[in-house]
Amino acid sequence: MNAAEKPAAVRVLRTTGWVATIAGLAIAVPSFAIGAANGFDELAKVWVALAAAGVLLVLAGVTALLAGRRTPAGLAFGLVSCTLLLLLLPLGTLLTVVIAIVASQSWPQLREYYGLRRRPA
């Protein structure tokens, strides 16, 4: 399956995943390094808090990348990613709203992509 055949929500999640992973690493690694260089004293706690936000971004990014899997677990990773993004106010919330709007417009394609079947009543 090429990129054009994937549902739009999956493409948005993959893009979000790459951006969040790279940005999270760019924030977390230097912040931990500066905090460690200062011996994690009182001032270094600010850097550790910034590094924690970077780690949260990395986690959200990796789970968003795992959402590209064509299994029900892929859908679960997408939901976890959106939940983690909600913790990163306000940009994460905005991204989650965009993903939800795009997903709501393509739910039949998402259901087919993730292998979910409608059960008879």
N, C-alpha and C positions, 0 to 999 in steps of 0.2 A: 504494500500500500504506500503510495507516494504522499507527499505533503498535501497535495490538492484534494486528495480523497479523505483526509482526516477531518473530523468535525472542527469547526472554528474554535470551540471551547478548548479542545485538546491543543490546537496550535497556539492559542493564547497562553495556556498553562505552560507549554514547553518554553515559549519565549520568556515568560515570567520566571520560570525555573532557572534558565541560563543567567538572566540578569540578576536575580536574587542570589544565586550561588556565587557569582563573580563579585558582586558588590559586598556580600557578606564576608567573603574571604578577604577582600580589600580593606574592610573595616576591622575584622576580628584579629587578623594576624599582627598588624602593626600595633593595635591597641594592647593586645596581650604582651607584645614585646616591650612596649614602653612601660606598662605596669610592672613587668618583671624586672626591668632595668632599675626601676625605682624601689624595688623590694616590696611591692604591694603595700606601701605605707598609706597614710590618709589621702594624699593627693592621687596616688595611683588607683584608688578605688573608683575614681571618675573614669579612668581608662578601662577598668574592668567592667564597669557598667556599659560602656560603649562596646566593648568586646562581646558582652552578652547579647547585645542587640545584633551584632554581626553574626554570632552563632545562630540566633533565631532566624536570621535571614538565610543562612546556609541551610538550616533544617527545612525551612519553607521551600527553598529552591530545589533541594534534592527530592523532596516529596512531590513537588510539581513536575520534575523530570520523570519520576517514577509513574506519574499519572498517565504517561503516554503508553503504558503497557495495555494490551488489548485483552484484559481480564477483569473480572469484577474487583480484584485487588487494585487494579489501576484506578478505578473509580474511587475506591476508598482512599488511595493516596491523594487523589485530587481534592477530596473533601478535607483530609487532614491538612493539606497545603493551604487551602482557603482558610481553615480555622487558625493556623499559625499566622497567616497574613493579617487576620483580623486583630492580632495583638500589636501590630505595628501601625499605630495611628499616625496620621490620617491617611497616608499613602497606601498602606496595606488594605485598609478598609475600602478605599476607592478601587483598588485592583480587584478585590473580592466582589464588589458590586458589578464591575465590568464583566468579570468571568461568569457571574450568576446570570446576568442579562444575556450574554452570548449563549450560555448553556441552555437557557430557557427557550431560546429561539431555535435550537437544534436538538431538542431532546430525543426525537425519534432516531436521528443519526447517532447520537451518543449511546442510546440503548443498544443499537445494532453493533456499534464499535466495541462496546465493553461486553458484548455477549449476554445481555440481560434479556429475558423473555417475559412477555406479559402472560400471567397465569390466568386461566379461565375462571370465571366467578362461580 
